[in-house]
Amino acid sequence: MSRTRLSLLAMAVVAATVLLPVEAARAVPKRSVATSGFVLNGRGQLTRYAAGESTPPGVTNAPTWGFDIARGIATYQSGTGGVVLDGYGGVHGFGFTGTGRGADARRTPYWNGWDIARGVALLPDGSGGYVLDGYGGLHPFAVGPNAVPPPANGGAYWSGWDIARGIALLPDGSGGYVLDGYGGLHPFGVGTHAPAPAASGGAYWSGWDVASDITLLADGSGGYILDRYGPLHGFATTNPVVPASPTTTGYPAGDAQGVATYVHPTAAAPSITVTSAVTGLDIPWDLAFAPDGTMIFTERGGRLSARVGTTTVMMADAPNVYATGEAGLLGLALDPDYATNRLLYACQSYSNGSTNDVRVLVWHVADDYSSATVVTNPLVGGLPLNTTTFPGRHSGCRPRFGPDGYLWIGTGDTGVGTNPQSLTSLGGKVLRVSKTTGAAAPDNPFSGASARIYSYGHRNVQGMAWRPGTTQMFNVEHGPDIDDEVNLQVRGANYGWDPIPGYNEGVPMTDFAKFPSAVGAVWSSGSPTVATSGGTFLSGSAWGAWNGALAVACLKGSQLMVFGLNPAGTVVTREDSVIKDKGRLRTPVLGPDGNLYIATGNGGGNDVILKVVPG
């Protein structure tokens, strides 16, 4: 990192030339802007402010402490949450009401027991950011599964003098500003970019360490300096007119530590109409559509059925199905060549008195859908099944075909603590196998008894979804009491679930302390969990702002969550929640008609498959 080392005298001169003194700043024309955001106090509590638009939403899963240690805050441009910085360098994700929480940062600087971290800023795509230390050092960090961003250049550095107080990045991520305690703003660049333009206006307290943090408006044309007593002081960057300070109340006088702007979502979610396509079911688990438009679906108790016109035809009962709790006839996938071979692949828990496991069977469907016959039992067997301590628990088993033609299978850990990290167990894994032999795909990362494993360290994979037009495969997992997850699949990766000794559900869903190289979630729920289940990608112009988004059904949360993703699949760019009046939702699948079909999971013979029509 390139650092400009300034003496105390030079620092004062530079800072004073960057911003006008308070008296001069008052003479600069002011403009009213629509903005809202949050002010952070030293214990992590957040106060909302607004000017010219509605108050920002409430906050969920934000960290709080019983002592003065919170030092900075930043929000995602997507409006889906943010992060709070503690004085030791920890970066903690939070969400807004109705959303999950922002991902915790990884590979951040950490000064254990040394209160020296002073500010935090996020890149525009939310993939990472920078932590500012008290001397002016800028330290890049990553969020979720993303790479660490490039180093910053420019800014200011005060060796041995704790005077740096805040940091903000421009909306395009090319650079930003470091704030000193007197109110001086020092531009810097990111990577090969030139430093940000000089600022004007603001406030300057010569010799008085009172400035606490800085935030930029959504368009980067200006921003606000926060002083320790709460008021916000506008400054300008590309717009020569300084933004007027918002009218605020309830600030933590003397203890204001950080400030962040809230970006309101711009594109509205599409309107939807929800009806019942199939009724009278009992815990339907998965569904798929044949090329002729016929819907085929499973029910936990063992029924494999087809919807032929307006009639439900039970084609078969699964053999020796062990149906209890989260076990039974589970996930379903049609062969990519179904039009010619009429094969489907179904997961089930299996018990015949001597063998207990979860397995994938291959079925052949009659041309008229009157029956289905098992042709391979099993294609893949030996997935663990719990029939003793937690009967049926975490049986997982969601099969989906990827763009590579291989069958991907998400499995559960069955409530056995050693399974997720053991490469000799198929529990708590994502498998990738041949559809004809069940053998490992030849380019899988492991060999021998572990050859079918593509990734490990999972808890209970409930959803698998391939993103159309890409090679990206996502899984959806149940967390313990915190952090259901959406994960982007990475070859050979450890996703960090390791609930030992015993089955300790108090450990993190992704344990970076134990596994520093574990892959972080693209999205996590925080607390409370919502029991995320199946997932699918929406496609078609009728879906509007949701075209290309990931739709995830929630059981406990009784809702459908819709996530916009960046092109790399590593950052959530928007989050919506709908269909909150149909009870437990288990599996969404996009139909050939462009509509979404969702299996409910309420039980008692009262379940349905919903039809969701956009527009």
C-alpha positions as CSV (number, residue, x, y, z in Angstrom):
1,M,0.0,0.0,0.0
2,S,1.3,3.4,-0.9
3,R,1.2,5.7,2.1
4,T,1.8,9.4,2.4
5,R,3.6,9.9,5.7
6,L,2.9,13.3,7.1
7,S,4.3,15.1,10.1
8,L,1.9,16.6,12.5
9,L,2.3,20.0,11.0
10,A,1.9,18.8,7.5
11,M,-1.2,16.9,8.5
12,A,-2.8,20.0,9.8
13,V,-1.9,22.0,6.7
14,V,-3.2,19.3,4.3
15,A,-6.4,18.8,6.3
16,A,-7.1,22.5,6.5
17,T,-6.8,22.9,2.7
18,V,-9.1,20.0,1.9
19,L,-12.1,21.3,3.9
20,L,-13.1,24.8,4.7
21,P,-13.3,25.8,8.4
22,V,-16.7,25.8,9.9
23,E,-17.2,29.5,9.6
24,A,-16.4,29.5,5.9
25,A,-18.4,26.4,5.3
26,R,-21.5,28.1,6.4
27,A,-21.2,30.5,3.5
28,V,-21.2,27.7,0.9
29,P,-24.7,27.3,-0.8
30,K,-26.6,24.3,0.5
31,R,-28.9,21.9,-1.4
32,S,-31.7,19.7,0.0
33,V,-31.1,16.0,-0.9
34,A,-33.1,12.9,-0.2
35,T,-31.1,10.8,2.1
36,S,-31.5,8.6,5.1
37,G,-29.2,6.3,7.1
38,F,-27.9,5.2,10.5
39,V,-25.7,6.6,13.3
40,L,-23.8,4.1,15.4
41,N,-22.9,4.5,19.1
42,G,-20.0,2.8,20.9
43,R,-22.1,-0.1,22.1
44,G,-23.3,-1.0,18.6
45,Q,-26.8,0.6,18.8
46,L,-28.1,2.2,15.7
47,T,-30.2,5.4,15.4
48,R,-32.0,6.1,12.1
49,Y,-32.2,9.5,10.4
50,A,-34.0,10.7,7.3
51,A,-34.1,13.8,5.1
52,G,-36.4,14.1,2.1
53,E,-37.6,10.5,2.0
54,S,-38.9,7.8,4.2
55,T,-37.0,6.6,7.3
56,P,-34.8,3.5,6.6
57,P,-36.0,0.1,7.8
58,G,-35.4,-1.4,11.1
59,V,-32.2,-3.4,11.7
60,T,-31.9,-7.1,12.5
61,N,-28.9,-9.2,13.8
62,A,-26.8,-6.1,14.4
63,P,-24.1,-6.8,17.1
64,T,-24.3,-5.0,20.4
65,W,-21.9,-4.9,23.3
66,G,-22.2,-3.8,26.9
67,F,-19.1,-1.7,26.6
68,D,-17.7,1.0,24.2
69,I,-16.1,-1.0,21.3
70,A,-18.2,-0.3,18.1
71,R,-16.2,1.9,15.8
72,G,-17.7,2.0,12.3
73,I,-20.6,1.1,10.0
74,A,-21.1,0.6,6.3
75,T,-24.2,-0.5,4.3
76,Y,-24.5,-2.3,1.0
77,Q,-25.6,-0.3,-2.0
78,S,-28.1,-3.0,-2.7
79,G,-30.0,-2.0,0.4
80,T,-29.8,-5.5,1.8
81,G,-27.9,-4.9,5.0
82,G,-24.4,-3.8,6.2
83,V,-21.6,-4.4,8.6
84,V,-20.5,-3.0,11.9
85,L,-16.8,-2.7,12.8
86,D,-15.5,-3.3,16.3
87,G,-12.3,-1.6,17.7
88,Y,-10.3,-4.8,17.3
89,G,-11.0,-5.2,13.6
90,G,-14.0,-7.6,13.7
91,V,-16.5,-6.9,10.9
92,H,-20.0,-8.1,11.7
93,G,-22.9,-8.4,9.3
94,F,-26.4,-7.1,9.9
95,G,-29.7,-7.0,8.0
96,F,-32.8,-5.0,7.7
97,T,-36.3,-5.9,8.8
98,G,-37.6,-8.6,6.4
99,T,-34.1,-9.6,5.2
100,G,-31.3,-11.9,6.4
101,R,-28.1,-10.4,7.6
102,G,-25.0,-9.2,5.7
103,A,-22.2,-11.7,5.6
104,D,-19.4,-11.4,8.1
105,A,-16.1,-10.3,6.6
106,R,-13.2,-12.7,6.4
107,R,-9.5,-12.2,6.1
108,T,-9.8,-8.9,7.9
109,P,-7.0,-7.4,10.0
110,Y,-7.5,-8.2,13.7
111,W,-5.8,-6.5,16.6
112,N,-6.8,-8.8,19.5
113,G,-7.4,-6.6,22.6
114,W,-6.1,-3.4,20.9
115,D,-8.7,-0.8,20.1
116,I,-7.2,0.6,16.9
117,A,-9.7,-0.1,14.1
118,R,-11.5,3.1,13.3
119,G,-13.6,2.8,10.1
120,V,-15.0,0.4,7.5
121,A,-16.2,0.8,3.9
122,L,-17.8,-1.6,1.5
123,L,-17.1,-1.9,-2.2
124,P,-20.1,-1.1,-4.4
125,D,-20.8,-4.7,-5.3
126,G,-20.5,-5.8,-1.6
127,S,-17.7,-8.3,-2.4
128,G,-15.4,-6.8,0.2
129,G,-14.0,-3.5,1.5
130,Y,-11.5,-1.8,3.7
131,V,-10.8,-1.4,7.4
132,L,-9.2,1.8,8.5
133,D,-6.8,1.8,11.4
134,G,-6.2,4.8,13.7
135,Y,-2.9,5.6,11.9
136,G,-4.5,5.8,8.5
137,G,-3.6,2.3,7.2
138,L,-6.2,0.8,4.9
139,H,-6.6,-3.0,5.0
140,P,-8.6,-4.8,2.4
141,F,-11.0,-7.6,3.3
142,A,-13.4,-10.0,1.6
143,V,-17.0,-10.8,2.2
144,G,-18.5,-14.3,1.7
145,P,-16.8,-16.3,-1.0
146,N,-15.2,-13.3,-2.8
147,A,-11.5,-12.5,-3.4
148,V,-9.8,-9.8,-1.3
149,P,-9.9,-6.4,-3.2
150,P,-6.7,-4.6,-4.3
151,P,-4.8,-2.3,-2.0
152,A,-5.6,1.4,-1.7
153,N,-3.2,4.2,-2.6
154,G,-2.9,7.7,-1.4
155,G,-4.8,8.8,1.6
156,A,-2.8,9.8,4.6
157,Y,-0.7,8.0,7.3
158,W,0.2,9.3,10.7
159,S,2.7,6.9,12.1
160,G,2.1,6.3,15.8
161,W,-0.6,8.9,16.0
162,D,-4.2,7.6,16.4
163,I,-6.0,10.4,14.5
164,A,-7.7,8.6,11.5
165,R,-11.4,8.4,12.2
166,G,-13.5,7.3,9.2
167,I,-13.5,6.0,5.6
168,A,-16.0,6.2,2.7
169,L,-15.8,4.8,-0.8
170,L,-17.1,6.4,-4.0
171,P,-20.1,4.6,-5.6
172,D,-18.0,3.2,-8.4
173,G,-15.4,1.9,-5.9
174,S,-12.5,3.7,-7.6
175,G,-11.4,5.6,-4.5
176,G,-12.6,7.4,-1.5
177,Y,-11.8,9.5,1.5
178,V,-10.1,9.1,4.9
179,L,-11.3,11.4,7.6
180,D,-9.1,12.7,10.4
181,G,-10.2,13.6,13.9
182,Y,-10.2,17.3,13.1
183,G,-12.5,16.9,10.1
184,G,-9.9,16.9,7.3
185,L,-10.7,14.7,4.3
186,H,-7.9,12.9,2.5
187,P,-8.6,11.4,-1.0
188,F,-7.3,8.0,-2.0
189,G,-7.5,5.6,-5.0
190,V,-8.2,1.9,-5.2
191,G,-5.8,-0.3,-7.2
192,T,-4.6,1.7,-10.3
193,H,-7.3,4.4,-9.9
194,A,-6.4,8.0,-9.2
195,P,-7.4,9.4,-5.8
196,A,-11.0,10.7,-5.4
197,P,-11.6,14.4,-6.2
198,A,-11.0,17.0,-3.5
199,A,-14.0,17.8,-1.3
200,S,-15.4,21.2,-0.2
201,G,-17.6,22.4,2.7
202,G,-17.9,20.1,5.7
203,A,-16.5,21.1,9.0
204,Y,-13.1,21.5,10.5
205,W,-12.2,21.6,14.2
206,S,-8.6,22.6,14.3
207,G,-6.8,20.8,17.1
208,W,-10.0,19.3,18.5
209,D,-10.4,15.6,17.9
210,V,-14.2,15.5,17.4
211,A,-14.9,14.1,13.9
212,S,-16.1,10.5,14.1
213,D,-17.0,9.2,10.6
214,I,-17.9,10.0,7.1
215,T,-20.6,8.8,4.6
216,L,-21.2,9.6,1.0
217,L,-24.5,10.1,-0.7
218,A,-25.7,7.3,-3.1
219,D,-24.5,9.3,-6.1
220,G,-21.2,10.3,-4.6
221,S,-21.8,14.0,-5.2
222,G,-21.3,14.8,-1.6
223,G,-21.7,13.4,1.9
224,Y,-21.7,14.0,5.6
225,I,-19.1,14.2,8.3
226,L,-20.4,12.9,11.7
227,D,-19.1,14.6,14.8
228,R,-18.9,12.8,18.1
229,Y,-22.0,14.6,19.4
230,G,-24.3,13.5,16.6
231,P,-24.8,16.3,14.1
232,L,-24.0,15.7,10.4
233,H,-22.0,18.3,8.4
234,G,-22.5,18.3,4.6
235,F,-19.6,18.4,2.2
236,A,-19.5,18.4,-1.6
237,T,-17.4,16.4,-4.1
238,T,-18.5,16.5,-7.7
239,N,-21.5,18.8,-7.0
240,P,-20.3,22.3,-6.1
241,V,-23.3,22.8,-3.8
242,V,-23.0,21.3,-0.3
243,P,-25.9,19.0,0.8
244,A,-27.8,20.5,3.7
245,S,-27.5,18.5,6.9
246,P,-30.6,16.4,7.7
247,T,-32.7,17.2,10.7
248,T,-32.0,14.5,13.2
249,T,-33.0,13.6,16.8
250,G,-32.1,11.0,19.2
251,Y,-28.4,10.9,18.5
252,P,-26.0,9.4,21.1
253,A,-24.5,12.8,22.2
254,G,-20.8,12.4,22.9
255,D,-20.8,8.7,21.7
256,A,-21.5,8.9,18.0
257,Q,-19.0,6.5,16.4
258,G,-20.1,5.8,12.8
259,V,-22.5,6.9,10.1
260,A,-23.8,5.1,6.9
261,T,-26.2,6.1,4.2
262,Y,-29.1,3.8,3.4
263,V,-29.7,3.1,-0.3
264,H,-33.4,2.7,-1.1
265,P,-34.2,-0.1,-3.6
266,T,-35.1,1.4,-7.0
267,A,-36.8,-1.4,-9.1
268,A,-40.1,-2.5,-7.7
269,A,-40.9,-6.2,-7.3
270,P,-43.4,-7.6,-9.9
271,S,-47.0,-8.2,-8.9
272,I,-47.9,-11.8,-8.6
273,T,-51.1,-13.9,-8.5
274,V,-51.1,-17.1,-6.4
275,T,-53.5,-20.0,-6.9
276,S,-53.5,-23.7,-6.2
277,A,-52.5,-26.0,-9.1
278,V,-52.8,-29.3,-7.2
279,T,-54.6,-29.9,-3.9
280,G,-55.2,-32.7,-1.4
281,L,-51.5,-33.6,-0.9
282,D,-49.6,-34.7,2.1
283,I,-46.1,-33.1,2.3
284,P,-45.1,-33.0,-1.3
285,W,-41.3,-32.7,-1.4
286,D,-40.2,-32.0,-4.9
287,L,-41.6,-31.6,-8.4
288,A,-40.3,-31.5,-12.0
289,F,-41.9,-31.0,-15.5
290,A,-41.6,-33.4,-18.4
291,P,-41.0,-31.9,-21.9
292,D,-44.7,-32.3,-22.6
293,G,-45.6,-30.1,-19.6
294,T,-46.7,-32.9,-17.3
295,M,-45.9,-32.2,-13.7
296,I,-44.3,-35.1,-11.7
297,F,-44.0,-34.9,-7.9
298,T,-43.1,-36.8,-4.8
299,E,-44.8,-36.9,-1.4
300,R,-42.8,-37.8,1.7
301,G,-45.0,-40.9,2.5
302,G,-43.7,-42.6,-0.7
303,R,-46.1,-41.6,-3.5
304,L,-44.7,-40.8,-6.9
305,S,-47.4,-39.0,-8.9
306,A,-48.0,-37.2,-12.1
307,R,-50.5,-34.4,-12.9
308,V,-52.1,-35.5,-16.2
309,G,-54.4,-32.7,-17.4
310,T,-56.5,-32.0,-14.3
311,T,-56.1,-35.4,-12.8
312,T,-53.5,-36.6,-10.3
313,V,-52.2,-40.1,-11.2
314,M,-50.3,-42.1,-8.6
315,M,-47.7,-43.9,-10.6
316,A,-45.9,-45.8,-7.9
317,D,-45.2,-46.3,-4.2
318,A,-41.5,-46.1,-3.4
319,P,-40.1,-49.4,-2.1
320,N,-39.2,-49.8,1.6
321,V,-39.5,-46.0,2.2
322,Y,-38.6,-44.9,5.7
323,A,-40.9,-41.9,6.1
324,T,-40.5,-40.0,9.4
325,G,-39.5,-36.4,10.2
326,E,-37.2,-35.2,7.4
327,A,-37.0,-38.7,5.8
328,G,-39.1,-40.3,3.2
329,L,-39.5,-40.0,-0.6
330,L,-37.6,-36.7,-1.1
331,G,-35.9,-35.0,-4.0
332,L,-36.6,-35.5,-7.7
333,A,-34.8,-34.7,-11.0
334,L,-35.7,-35.7,-14.6
335,D,-33.0,-37.0,-16.9
336,P,-31.8,-34.3,-19.3
337,D,-32.7,-36.9,-22.0
338,Y,-36.1,-37.6,-20.5
339,A,-37.9,-37.1,-23.8
340,T,-36.2,-40.2,-25.2
341,N,-35.4,-42.3,-22.2
342,R,-38.2,-41.3,-19.7
343,L,-35.9,-41.7,-16.7
344,L,-36.1,-39.8,-13.4
345,Y,-33.9,-39.8,-10.3
346,A,-35.5,-39.8,-6.9
347,C,-34.0,-39.6,-3.4
348,Q,-35.5,-41.6,-0.6
349,S,-34.7,-42.9,2.8
350,Y,-34.6,-46.7,2.6
351,S,-35.1,-49.4,5.3
352,N,-35.6,-53.1,4.5
353,G,-34.8,-54.6,8.0
354,S,-31.1,-55.0,7.3
355,T,-30.1,-51.9,5.3
356,N,-30.8,-48.4,6.4
357,D,-29.6,-45.5,4.2
358,V,-30.6,-42.6,2.0
359,R,-30.2,-43.4,-1.6
360,V,-31.0,-42.3,-5.2
361,L,-33.1,-44.7,-7.3
362,V,-33.6,-44.5,-11.1
363,W,-37.2,-44.8,-12.3
364,H,-38.7,-45.3,-15.8
365,V,-42.1,-43.6,-16.4
366,A,-44.7,-45.2,-18.6
367,D,-45.5,-43.3,-21.8
368,D,-49.1,-42.5,-20.5
369,Y,-47.9,-41.8,-16.9
370,S,-50.0,-44.7,-15.6
371,S,-47.0,-46.2,-13.8
372,A,-43.4,-45.9,-12.9
373,T,-40.9,-48.7,-12.4
374,V,-37.5,-48.8,-10.6
375,V,-34.7,-49.7,-13.0
376,T,-31.7,-49.0,-10.7
377,N,-31.7,-49.5,-6.9
378,P,-29.6,-47.8,-5.9
379,L,-27.7,-45.5,-8.4
380,V,-26.1,-44.0,-5.3
381,G,-26.5,-45.6,-1.9
382,G,-24.8,-45.4,1.5
383,L,-25.9,-41.9,2.4
384,P,-26.3,-42.0,6.2
385,L,-29.8,-42.3,7.7
386,N,-30.6,-41.7,11.3
387,T,-33.1,-44.3,12.7
388,T,-32.1,-44.1,16.3
389,T,-31.1,-40.9,18.1
390,F,-33.0,-38.4,15.8
391,P,-35.1,-40.6,13.5
392,G,-35.1,-39.1,10.0
393,R,-33.2,-36.0,11.0
394,H,-31.2,-34.1,8.4
395,S,-31.8,-36.6,5.6
396,G,-31.2,-33.9,3.0
397,C,-31.2,-35.4,-0.5
398,R,-31.9,-32.9,-3.2
399,P,-30.8,-34.0,-6.7
400,R,-30.3,-31.6,-9.6
401,F,-28.6,-31.9,-13.0
402,G,-26.0,-29.3,-13.7
403,P,-25.0,-27.8,-17.1
404,D,-22.2,-30.4,-17.2
405,G,-24.7,-33.3,-17.4
406,Y,-23.7,-34.7,-14.1
407,L,-26.1,-35.4,-11.2
408,W,-25.5,-33.1,-8.2
409,I,-26.9,-34.4,-4.9
410,G,-27.1,-32.4,-1.7
411,T,-27.0,-34.5,1.5
412,G,-27.7,-34.0,5.2
413,D,-25.4,-34.8,8.2
414,T,-28.2,-36.9,9.9
415,G,-27.5,-35.1,13.2
416,V,-24.1,-36.9,13.6
417,G,-21.4,-34.4,14.4
418,T,-18.5,-36.1,12.7
419,N,-20.2,-36.5,9.3
420,P,-19.8,-33.1,7.8
421,Q,-16.0,-33.0,8.0
422,S,-15.3,-36.7,7.4
423,L,-14.4,-37.4,3.8
424,T,-15.3,-41.1,4.3
425,S,-19.0,-40.2,5.0
426,L,-21.4,-39.0,2.3
427,G,-23.4,-37.1,4.9
428,G,-23.2,-33.3,5.0
429,K,-21.9,-33.2,1.4
430,V,-22.6,-32.2,-2.1
431,L,-21.9,-35.1,-4.5
432,R,-21.4,-35.0,-8.2
433,V,-21.8,-38.3,-10.1
434,S,-22.5,-40.0,-13.4
435,K,-26.2,-40.5,-14.2
436,T,-25.6,-43.9,-15.7
437,T,-23.2,-45.5,-13.1
438,G,-23.4,-43.4,-10.0
439,A,-19.6,-43.2,-10.1
440,A,-17.8,-40.0,-9.4
441,A,-17.4,-37.4,-12.1
442,P,-13.8,-37.8,-13.3
443,D,-12.8,-34.2,-12.5
444,N,-14.1,-34.3,-8.9
445,P,-11.6,-33.0,-6.4
446,F,-11.1,-36.1,-4.3
447,S,-10.3,-39.8,-5.0
448,G,-10.8,-43.2,-3.5
449,A,-13.7,-43.5,-1.1
450,S,-14.2,-39.7,-1.3
451,A,-14.3,-39.5,-5.1
452,R,-18.0,-38.7,-5.3
453,I,-17.7,-35.7,-3.0
454,Y,-17.6,-32.3,-4.6
455,S,-17.8,-30.2,-1.4
456,Y,-18.1,-30.9,2.3
457,G,-18.7,-29.2,5.7
458,H,-22.5,-28.9,5.1
459,R,-25.3,-29.3,7.7
460,N,-28.4,-30.2,5.8
461,V,-28.6,-29.3,2.1
462,Q,-32.2,-28.7,1.2
463,G,-31.9,-27.0,-2.2
464,M,-29.7,-27.2,-5.3
465,A,-30.1,-24.7,-8.1
466,W,-28.2,-24.2,-11.3
467,R,-28.1,-20.6,-12.6
468,P,-29.1,-20.6,-16.2
469,G,-26.5,-19.4,-18.7
470,T,-23.6,-20.0,-16.2
471,T,-21.7,-22.8,-14.6
472,Q,-22.8,-21.6,-11.2
473,M,-24.5,-24.2,-8.9
474,F,-26.0,-23.0,-5.6
475,N,-27.0,-24.9,-2.5
476,V,-29.5,-23.9,0.2
477,E,-29.0,-25.1,3.7
478,H,-30.7,-25.3,7.0
479,G,-28.7,-23.7,9.8
480,P,-28.9,-24.4,13.6
481,D,-30.5,-21.6,15.6
482,I,-28.7,-19.1,13.5
483,D,-27.7,-18.7,9.9
484,D,-29.6,-20.6,7.3
485,E,-27.4,-20.2,4.2
486,V,-27.3,-19.8,0.4
487,N,-23.9,-21.0,-0.9
488,L,-22.2,-20.9,-4.2
489,Q,-20.6,-24.3,-5.0
490,V,-16.8,-24.3,-5.1
491,R,-14.9,-27.4,-6.1
492,G,-13.3,-29.2,-3.2
493,A,-14.4,-26.5,-0.7
494,N,-15.1,-26.8,3.0
495,Y,-18.2,-24.9,4.1
496,G,-17.2,-24.9,7.7
497,W,-19.9,-26.9,9.6
498,D,-18.3,-29.0,12.4
499,P,-20.6,-29.5,15.4
500,I,-18.3,-31.6,17.5
501,P,-17.9,-32.8,20.2
502,G,-21.2,-34.6,20.2
503,Y,-23.7,-32.6,18.0
504,N,-23.0,-29.1,19.3
505,E,-25.4,-26.7,17.5
506,G,-23.8,-23.7,19.3
507,V,-20.9,-23.6,16.9
508,P,-21.0,-21.2,13.8
509,M,-22.6,-22.5,10.7
510,T,-19.3,-21.5,8.9
511,D,-16.5,-21.8,11.5
512,F,-13.8,-19.5,10.2
513,A,-11.9,-19.7,13.5
514,K,-11.4,-23.5,13.0
515,F,-11.3,-23.4,9.2
516,P,-9.8,-20.1,8.0
517,S,-10.1,-21.1,4.3
518,A,-13.8,-22.2,4.6
519,V,-16.1,-20.7,2.0
520,G,-18.4,-18.1,3.3
521,A,-22.1,-18.0,2.5
522,V,-23.5,-15.7,-0.2
523,W,-26.4,-15.1,2.1
524,S,-27.2,-16.1,5.7
525,S,-30.4,-15.5,7.7
526,G,-28.9,-14.5,11.0
527,S,-31.3,-15.1,13.8
528,P,-34.1,-16.2,13.8
529,T,-33.7,-18.7,11.1
530,V,-36.4,-19.2,8.5
531,A,-35.7,-22.9,7.5
532,T,-34.7,-22.2,3.9
533,S,-35.5,-25.2,1.7
534,G,-35.7,-25.6,-2.1
535,G,-34.5,-23.0,-4.6
536,T,-34.8,-22.3,-8.3
537,F,-33.9,-19.4,-10.6
538,L,-36.7,-17.3,-12.2
539,S,-36.5,-16.5,-15.9
540,G,-38.5,-14.4,-18.3
541,S,-39.3,-10.8,-18.8
542,A,-42.7,-11.1,-17.0
543,W,-40.7,-11.4,-13.8
544,G,-39.4,-7.9,-14.2
545,A,-36.9,-7.0,-11.5
546,W,-36.8,-10.7,-10.5
547,N,-35.8,-12.0,-13.9
548,G,-32.7,-14.1,-13.2
549,A,-33.2,-14.0,-9.4
550,L,-32.9,-17.0,-7.1
551,A,-36.3,-17.9,-5.4
552,V,-36.0,-19.8,-2.1
553,A,-38.9,-21.4,-0.2
554,C,-38.9,-21.2,3.6
555,L,-40.6,-23.7,5.9
556,K,-40.4,-22.1,9.3
557,G,-40.4,-18.7,7.9
558,S,-43.5,-19.4,5.7
559,Q,-42.5,-17.2,2.8
560,L,-40.8,-17.1,-0.5
561,M,-37.5,-15.2,-0.6
562,V,-36.2,-13.8,-3.8
563,F,-32.5,-12.9,-4.1
564,G,-30.9,-10.8,-6.9
565,L,-27.3,-11.8,-7.4
566,N,-24.3,-10.1,-9.0
567,P,-22.9,-11.8,-12.2
568,A,-20.3,-13.7,-10.2
569,G,-23.0,-15.1,-7.9
570,T,-21.1,-13.9,-4.9
571,V,-23.2,-11.0,-3.6
572,V,-26.9,-10.5,-3.0
573,T,-28.0,-7.4,-4.8
574,R,-31.6,-7.3,-3.7
575,E,-33.8,-9.3,-1.3
576,D,-37.6,-9.6,-1.3
577,S,-40.1,-11.7,0.7
578,V,-43.5,-12.6,-0.5
579,I,-46.3,-15.3,-0.2
580,K,-46.5,-15.2,3.6
581,D,-50.1,-16.6,3.9
582,K,-49.7,-20.1,2.6
583,G,-47.9,-21.8,5.5
584,R,-44.7,-23.7,5.1
585,L,-43.2,-23.6,1.7
586,R,-40.8,-26.3,0.7
587,T,-39.8,-26.4,-3.0
588,P,-40.2,-23.9,-5.8
589,V,-39.7,-25.0,-9.4
590,L,-40.0,-22.9,-12.6
591,G,-42.5,-24.4,-15.0
592,P,-42.2,-24.5,-18.8
593,D,-45.0,-21.9,-19.0
594,G,-42.7,-19.4,-17.2
595,N,-44.8,-19.5,-14.0
596,L,-43.5,-20.7,-10.6
597,Y,-44.8,-23.8,-8.8
598,I,-44.3,-24.2,-5.1
599,A,-44.9,-27.3,-3.0
600,T,-46.2,-26.6,0.5
601,G,-45.2,-28.6,3.6
602,N,-48.0,-28.2,6.1
603,G,-49.0,-31.9,6.5
604,G,-52.3,-33.4,7.4
605,G,-53.4,-33.9,3.9
606,N,-53.9,-30.2,3.4
607,D,-50.9,-29.5,1.2
608,V,-51.0,-28.0,-2.3
609,I,-48.8,-27.1,-5.1
610,L,-49.1,-23.4,-5.7
611,K,-49.0,-21.7,-9.1
612,V,-47.4,-18.2,-9.0
613,V,-48.0,-16.0,-12.1
614,P,-46.1,-12.8,-12.5
615,G,-47.5,-9.6,-13.8
